[in-house]
Amino acid sequence: MKFITGKNRQQVAVYTQCLDETVAQDNEIRLIDLFVDSLQLSDFGFAMDFIENGRPAYHPADLLKLFIYGYLNRMRSSRVLEKECTRNIELMWLLKGLVPDHNTIANFRKDNPKAIRKVFQATVALAKHFDLIGGKLLAGDSTKLRAQNSKKNNFNPKKIERHLLYIDNKLSEYNAALALADGDENKKIIQEHIDTQNKRKDFYNDLTKQLEESGETQVSTSDPDSRQMITRNNITEVAYSVQTTVDAKHNIPIDYKLTNENDSKAMGGMVRRAKTILKKDDFTLLYDKGYHTGSEFAYANALDVEVIVAIPKVASHAPDVAFDVEHFRYDKEKDCYSCPEGKLLTTNSNWYNKSRGKSINKVKHYKTNACFTCPAFERCTKNKNGRLIERSEHADLIEANKQRMNANKEIYRKRQAIVEHPFGIIKRQWGFYYVSTKKGINRAAADVGLIFVAYNLRRIFNLVDINVLKKLLKVLALFIVDFFAFLKRFLGFLTLPIFNNPFPLFLQNFAK
């Protein structure tokens, strides 16, 4: 039987092939190359000026190309990227044969979290240019990315207290054994155990002091900014939370923010950022029930942006659900409630502070003396002093959200399909369910920023005709950088990055 045979490894080629011929013209590596070349990296905050003495530095454009290619191909490790530079034909073409050291690669990501965010903003501007962002309906949510910190190396006061109690018990046992021990060798061994436990005790006391000074509720030793969070149901991980805002038209994220906090106080800031990015306020943002917070509704209302947030279930019920607070009718003019039995609950008009975690809300109290003679008392409340209704200062905004939710149920059903699309691709398809860096939130933010840069470029590459995209990027790379640099040097008035939308009209026409 005949088989297909390869070339003789010792055969000398008569016709040599240049590196450019090894990469097809429609290969997306050429789009990565053009995209980075079209950016003015000095405006983004990448270091461009280095001293002449010593070994020359790698150009930020080359390292950025390397990272974008790596993340698009599910490679984030600096050591893996270094190895690929020596054996991957595409990377040899992209970096023109350069092979940066893994430390150089890792330091570039570590040192440029803010500049990488601006690269992400450039992908959003590029998507805007091709009308891939509708700007009418958006959805916000968060996802948890596991940090490089085990649960064993995450501590809270209760956990530290348990460890200290265990150590004190062990020290008592060792001290008792030391008093009864015979022989110097046995005493030496027991003393070594005592010294070990004392070192552990000092370690936990230092953690306690650190928590007291910082005011935090937990501390992580490997990645100090990471926190233990609930990922789903009752499962917890030491992780970071990534807040995102995703446009509905093509599921393209227009914003991301890495935090180590929960969702309850995140909505207002993300709405403000979305308004700044879109440069308008006539859009609707969808959120799940984790964002249902009165103060955040007030923030969104002040920005004049419409939000629709899922309504959480009632935290606690009356003995008879027919007497739940939702069945008490509020009269805004008289500022009172009427209960299902027709009795009026009034207020003394005083505002009271009610703490919820780190936040404090103002509430009014409504009650009536009619409770004590009411035949439905036991069905209504377990409070021996009668039924008490608390009304938040943001109750009107919460009620308005409820009305929007009831009137737009079909629109709200789109929320999960919009915002979960990027998470599904990033975490399930690409396997980026964890942060690859450690030692702080800034390093983690750089890693997450590159993930979203890669995701947006993947969406753009899939949605835009490759020839049209190449033509525009070539125009930007060949003309805009030099043209705007000239204006900056000699006219001194241009301060905006080259990707501000809309592009100059003559360049749009040229690119068509």
Beta strands, then each sheet from edge to edge (+ up, - down):
strand 1: 137-146
strand 2: 154-155
strand 3: 219-220
strand 4: 227-232
strand 5: 235-247
strand 6: 252-259
strand 7: 284-287
strand 8: 306-309
strand 9: 329-331
strand 10: 336-338
strand 11: 344-345
strand 12: 352-356
strand 13: 359-366
strand 14: 389-392
sheet 1: 4+ 5- 1+ 7+ 8+
sheet 2: 2+ 3-
sheet 3: 4+ 5- 6+
sheet 4: 9+ 10- 11+
sheet 5: 12+ 13- 14+
end
